[in-house]
């Protein structure tokens, strides 16, 4: 099912579009209207290329943009100087620009040099050597104006400071794991098939995808605070332990996937025959799942129940062939309990988004 974008995400996208459009217009007005540079088309072009999601990224990409535009200007000048202003010089300048765009330091502006050369040559900016020498300084100035305006716009006009998205993703992972554990526990108690277990495994992969997204959001959150004047007015709400929490959640998902895989094999071979074990472990998994999504929930009692279950099984003198499976299920569940305990006690991570009403 396709998720609807959150209102905050939509607002951020709209604001970013408005900032890019505004930066392009301001760059054009400054280059054309104030400084009276002839054919100042590179100013809005460079501004559009430079407005990015964070201030730091705008500065970095702005430097790359200036370098790529300068390279495109030089390519257009050299091509026309050597071959004249014709189709061959256009093809050469664009081709070399695309090739140079594969350099590591221009990887984000892979076509900018080529497109700049295309603009300059087709607009007749290099129709002669004298004319090219005259307009090149203006074109450099155009691109510099566009980059500077874009960076200033992104710096001044509500620079993005995304801090809650990571918490929201962690909460979503918690809810997904909790719901999955409840379903696995219910299946253990009432009966399951290999297809049911296969569905549980697929759901763990979906949770993995959410964790990958959470990591990208955490990286973006860290980047959004650098060089951002708003960070002083907005204290950090994503604690430094978020990366460790995501690591632990990955371990938890792997253990839940292990439980599902064991149960899939058991369904194919009727390996979990002890009804008492299924009932107790199923109830324990259900209780664990219900506590996963509760901020700060204690799992001490569940750990004790799991230990008691293992002791009772040892006293029951079950057949030796059952222990590899039963022991694996118990070990996986114990690790999940430890993960839930670690995440629940991580300061300021879980439940913050819920408590803030977002």
Buried (B, 14 or more C-beta within 10 A) or exposed (E): EEEEEEEEEEEBEEEBEBBBBBBBEBBBBBBBEEBEBEBBBBBBBBBBBBBBBBBBBBBBBBBBBBBBBBBBBBBBBBBBBEBEBEEEBBEBBBBBBBEBBEBEEBEBBBBBBBBBBBBBBEEEBBBEEEBBEEBBEBBBBBBBBBBBBBBEBBBEEEBBBBBBBBBBBBBBBBBBBBBBBBBBBBBBBEEBEBEBBBBBBEBBEEBBEBBEBBBEBBEBBBBBBEBBEBBEEEEEBBBEBBBBBBBBBBBBBBBBBBBBBBBBBBBEEEBBEBEEBBBBBBBBBBBBBBBBBBBEBEBEEBBEBBEEBBEEBEEEEBEEEBEEBBEBBBBBBBBBBBBBBBBBEBEBBBBBBEEEEB
